[in-house]
Amino acid sequence: MMFAMTIWDYVKRHHVGLLALVLILTGGTAYAASSAAHLPKNSVASKQVKNGSLQGKDLKDGTVASADVANGSLTGADVADGGLTGADLADGSVAGADLAPGAVADTRIILVSDEVGGDAATVFSDPAIGTITLTCTGVKGFTVTGSLASTATPGSVHVMGTDVADTNPIGAQTFSNTTPGGSGGNALYATTDTVLGQGLVFFDTATRRLSFRWNSTIAPCVLRGELVITRKPA
């Protein structure tokens, strides 16, 4: 009885080791009991990690650099609003095609002159909008013409002008065509006796809007002003 109790006491004290011995002798694998499992540093490589198993919270801040990200793998949805500033973009890396339609207006400063008897001077021309021209007709006479392109229909063009020397309206014309692919047409401001002229040319087409605020305060046959083009959302 004493001998039996001694064996039983031994088994109870060494049951973990005896179990491991049994597993080894029978071809099994023994694991030492531990309160926590610890892997050696740098013992886990990419091939040991299941695709999609790691999340942002599993990565230490600042551990992923540009070299770790494949070209073209990130989209706007991966960048937090306000996460990028101008300092994060290379000079010249953003073109017009990278901006949403209408995000930034195309603004130009215009200075155009014409001579009496010469061909009309082109102020602006774009097949998606139309053409603006200046024609000098005399010492105090000139014509500003807005021509809506047929490729810009449906659309409209409005031209107006006034002589600020006596604040009297001189005239205004509008041409519009609501038929897609329809014929284009002209609207113009014509004067023979304007001292200080100013006015507006406005195009409204299917894809763009253009406004040109002009003045002839330098001389009747010299036109200057600001031209602004905005794209309409698709």
Secondary structure, 3 states (H helix, E strand, C coil): CHHHHHHHHHHHHCHHHHHHHHHHHCCCCCCCCCCCCCCCCCCCCHHHCCCCCCCHHHCCCCCCCHHHCCCCCCCHHHCCCCCCCHHHCCCCCCCHHHCCCCCCCEEEEEEEECCCCCCCEEEEEECCCEEEEEEECCCCCEEEEEEECHHHCCEEEEEEEEECCCCEEEEEEEEEECCCCCCCEEEEEEECCCCCEEEEEEEEECCEEEEEEEEEEEECCEEEEEEEEEECCC
